[in-house]
Amino acid sequence: MRHFFLFVTIILSITTSAQKKEISQARSDIKSRSNLEQAETSMRNLLKDSVNRQNIKIYETLANAVSAQYEVANEKLYLKEGYDTVAFFNTAHKMFIAYESLDSIDALPDKKGRIKPKYRKKNAEYLDKYRRNLYNGGLFFINKKNYESAYKLMDSYLDCAQQPLFEVNKYINDDQLASSAAFWTVVSGYKLNRPDSALKYHELALSNRNYRRRALQYLSDIYLIKGDTAKYIETLNLGFKENKKSKFFFLRLMDYYNGKNQLDKAMAIVDTALISDKDNVLFLFAKSNILLNMGSYQECVTVCDTILKKNNSFPDVYYNAGVSYLNLAIDLEKTTISKRKNRTQIIDYYKKSLPYMEKYREMCPNEKDKWAPSLYNIYLKLNMGRQFDEMNSILQNIHGKK
């Protein structure tokens, strides 16, 4: 047993000596600004051994090796010498992570439970000068559509506010770029299809007045990806409330409420939108759709005619009006005890439907499934033999193909 302990002692002595040699070599390289990447790799390899996980000298040397790389790159960029911009920003990120790791070891309690960081104040002051480059790097990667790196740098920029290392800097209370950085994490998280990442700083992103509308747009889609329908609709309603003329929020609310047959809610949105812009053709068209679905056919026609006075090149408006008159005729046929008594009114509805439906056909010749059945009924009721035969032939071809 005595020989075993002696063997272990010898092995530990050799290991410690080799470790000290690696640290010494790395520090020498850092001082001479040579082999900096090798110095970094050497320290990272030492940290892979669990025995070294709390050796503050290794963490300090690693942080210094990375910061030396950053300073060399920064100087080259300042002097407009050739340097890889991507590598520069990635090195900035590595530097902050390295110093934060150092600080976590530096802040471990001593044997008496006291926490007295030795390096924190000096390192916080040093890093504060370069923190802006995390944000700049995030923007650089956004422009390159490298959303993975963009998120990484923006996240690191914002995370500084949570790090004990930077407590003295008070980033939480005094950072004009934080809400912008938060917005870009929303964008990057969305582009990466990582909803939880996108939502990490979403409240901060919404505090930015310049980006708030766009943030709400991204967030609504993010909740849709997550399958959180309640938050999706809540976000759309908030976006619509603040941006009543925005097509984005309006159209998605229309799609949802109409799809769920919640026509009263859809109409409430439309009426609110029209208060802000009573002549908006899109809003009026949406109202005509809701009225048609509600069975308020005469009101639908009135709205359609209002639209056509403003814009007569909107084919679906002709269709809505034509279908409304057609449905008025059909409903009257179904509910009238004596069809002969109201035949004049019924025929009048078919006659009124005709020009709208024919105009729709003219504008959308390929939409046969929509106009052919309607015109078939109209021509039949109005005893328009030649036109009826044409529609009958078209419908036979449609059904034959199906």
N, C-alpha and C positions, 0 to 999 in steps of 0.2 A: 504494500500500500504506500509505503514511504517513497519507493521508486516511482510509483504512479504519479504522486503529487509533484515530485521533482520533474517528471516528464511534462506534466501540464504547465508547471511554472516556466519551464524552458520554452514551450510552445507559445505561451502568452507573451513572454518576453520578446520572442522573435517577431510575433504578430504586431506587438506594440511598436517595436523598433521600425518595422516596415511601414506601419501607419504613419509614424512621425516623419519618416523619410518622404512619404508621398505628400504629406501636408507641407513639409519644408520646401519640396520641389515646386509644388503648386504656388506657394507664396512667392518663391523666387521668380517664377514665370510671370506672375501677376505684376510684380514690381518692375520687371523688365518689359512688360507688355508683349510677351512672346508665348507661343503655345497655349493661348488662353482657353481654347476649346478643349485641349487635352487636360488642362488643369480642372476645368469644369467636369469633364467625364471621369477623371480620377476621383474627385470628391463624391460624385453621384454613385460610383461603384462602391466606395467605402460605406455609404449610407444604406446600401442594399443588405449589409450585414447588420442584423438586429442588435449586435453588441455595440454598434456605433451610433444608434439612433438618437442618443442624447448627448453626443459629443459636440459641444458647442463650437469647438475649434473647426470642425469639419463644415458645419453650417456657415460659419463666418467666412471661411476660405471659399466655399462654393459661391456665396453671395458676392464676394469681392471679385471672383473670377468672371461672373456674369456681368457685373457692373463695369468691369474693365472692358469687356467686349462691347458693351453699350457705349461707353465713352469713346472708344476708338471709332465705332461706327458713326456716332454723333458728330465727331470732329470731321470725319470724311465728308459727311453730308453738308456740314457747315462750310467747308472749304470747296464744296461742289466737286469733290473727287468721286470717282465711280464707286458706288456701293449699292448692294441689293436692298431696296426699300422694304421689301417683304421681310427679309431677315432682320432688318433694323427694328421694325415694330414687334416682331416675334421675340426678339432679344429683350425689348423693353418689358414685355409681358413676363418673360422668364425671370427678369431681374426683380420685379415686384413679388412674384411668387417665392423666390429664393429668400428675400429679406423678410417676408411674412413668416416663412418657415423658421428662419433664424430667431425671429421675435418670439415665436411660440415656445422655443427651447429656452430662450433668454428669460422668459417670464415664468418658468417653472419655480415652484416654491423651494426654498432651501430646507435644510434639516430642521429648522425651527418653524417652518411654515410661512416664512416671509417671502414676499414677491418684490424683488427689486431689480427690474430690468437694467442691464448695464449699457446696452447698445441702443435702446429705443429712441431716445431723444435725438441722438446724432443721426440715426438712420431715417427717422421720420423727416427731419429737416433736409436730408440729402434727397430722398425720393420725392418730396413735395415739388421740387423743381422740374421733375420729369413726368409727373402724373398726367399732365395734359397730353402727353404723347400717346397714352393709352387711348384717350378719346380720339385724337387725330388718326391713330392707327385704325381704330374702329371705322371711322369715316372712309379711310383709304380702302379698306376691305369691302365696305358697302358699295363703293363706286366700282370695285372690281367684281362685284357680285359673289365674293367669297364670304358667304354668310356665316360659315363655321368660325372662321378667324375673327370676323366682325363681332360676333356674339361674345367670343372669348375675351376680346380686349375691352369691350364695353362693360361686360360683366365684371371684369377685374377692376375697371375704373370705378364702378359703383360700389363694389365690395370693399374698397378702401374705407368707406364711411363706416363699415361694420367692424373693421379690424382694430384691435387694441393698439396696434403699432401707430395708428394715426389719430388716436383720441385727442391729442393736443391740437390737431389741425382743424377740428370741428367741421368736417366735411358735410355732416348731416344738415347743419344749420346754415352753411354758407357755401353753396356751390351752384352757380348759375347754369352750369352745363349738365347737371345731374338729370334733369327731366328730359333733356334732349337725348342723352345717352340711354335713358330708360326707354324712350320711344324706339330707338334703333334696336334695342334688345327685343322689343315686341315684333318689329319687322323681321329681324333675323330669325327669331324663334319660329315665326310663321312660315318663312321661306324654307326653313329646315324641317317643317312639319313636326315641330316639337312644342305642342301647346303649353305644357307645363313650364318650359323654359321661357316661352313668350309671355307668360302670365307672371313671371317672377317679380317684375318691377312695374306692372301695368298701372297701379294706382299712381305711382310717381310719373309715369308717362302721360297720364290723363291731366296732370297738373300743368302741363305745358300748353299754353293757349294757342300757340302757333301750330302745334301738331295734334291737338285734341281731336279734331274731326277725323283726321286720318287714323289716329289711334283707335277711335271707336269703330271705324270700318274694319280694321284688322282684327280687333277684339271680337267683333260679332262673328267673323268667319272662323276665328279660333274656337269660340264656343260651339260653333256648328260642327267643327272637326271633332271636338270632344264629345259631341252628342248631348250637350247641355242646352236643351231647347229653352228652358226658362231664362237662362242668362243670355242666350242668343236674342230672344225677343225683347228682354229688358234693355239690352245694349242698343238694339235697333230703335226702340222707342225713345231712349235717351238721345241717340243721335238725331232722330227726326225732330224731337222737341227743340233741340238746339240748332238744327239746320233744316228748316222746313222746306227749303227749295232744293235740297239735295236729292237727286234721283236715286242714289245708292240706298239710303235708308227707306225712302218711300216705296220703291219697287219691291224691295225684299219684304217689307211689311205687307204689301198687297199680295205678293205670292203666297205668303204664309197664311194670312187670314182668309183669302179666297180659297186656298187649298184645303183649309180646315172648315170651310163653309161658315166661318164666323163673319158673316156679312155686315152685321151691325158695327163690329170693331173696324172692319175695313172702311165702312162709310164714315165713321168718326175720323179716321186718319185723312180721308179724302177731303172732308168738309173743313178740317183744320188747315190742310194744305191750301185749299182754295181761298181761305180767309187771307192768307199771306200773298196769294197770287191768283186772283179770280179768273184771269184770262189764260192761265197755263193750260195748253192743249193736252199735255200728258195727264194732268190731274183730272181734267174734264173727261178724257177718254176712260180713265180708271173708274170714274163715277158712272159712266154709261155701262161699263161692264158689270158693275155691282147692281145697278138698277135692272139690267137685263136678267141677272141671276136671281134677283129678288122677285121678278115677275112684274116689276113696275114699268110696263112696256111704254106707256104714253110718255112718262117722264124720261125714259131712256131716249125716245125719239127727239124730245125737246132738247136734251143735252147734245145729242148727235148733230142736230141742225145748227146749234150754237157753235159747235166745233167746226162744221163745214163752212160756216161763214168766215171763220178765221183761217182755215186750212182745208182746202178741198182735195188734197192729195193724200189723204189718210184712209187707205182702203178698208181697214177694219171698222171704221166709223160707219161706212156705208153698210157693211155687213150687219153691225149691231142694229141699225135702224131698220134694215130690211127684215131681219129676224123678229124684231119687236112687232112690226105690223103683221107679219105672218102669224105670230103667236096670238095676237089680238083676234085675228080672224078665226083661228083654230079654236081658241077658248070660247069665242062667241058661238061657234058651231056646236061645241060640246054642251054648253049650258042653256041654249035656247030651246024652249019647248017646241016652238014652231019655227023651223029654219026659214020658212017662207016669209014670216013676219019681219025677220031681221036680215033677209037676204041682201038688201041694198047695202046695209052697213058692212056685212061680211065681204061682199064683192069690192066695196070701197077700200077695205083694208088690204085685200090682195092687190088692187090696183096701186095703192100707195107703196106697197112693199116692192113692186116690180122694178121701178127705176133704180132704187138703191141696190137691189140684188144684181141687176144687170150691170150696173157700174162696178160693183165688186168683181163680177166675172171678168169684165174688161181689164181691170187693174191687176187681177190675180188669176190669170187663165189656168194656172197649174193647180189651183186649189179646188179641184173638181169635187172632192168629197164634201166640201162646204156649200158650194153654190148650186151644184147639180140637183140634189134632192129638193132644195127650196124652190128653184125655178121649175122643177117638175110639177110641184103642187100648184104653184102660181099659174103656170100655163094651162094646167088641167082645169082649174076653177074659172079661169077667164076664157076658156074655150079657144085657146090659141093653138090650133091643130098642128101647124108646121113646126112651131117652136117646141111644142110638147113632144112631137116625134123625135126631134133632135135630142131633147133631154132624155127621153126613154132609151135612145140608142147609146148615149154617153153612160147612163147608169148601168146598162147591160154590159157594156165593156168593162166598167169599173168592177162590177160584181163577178164578171167572168175571169178577170185577172186575179181577183182575190180567191 
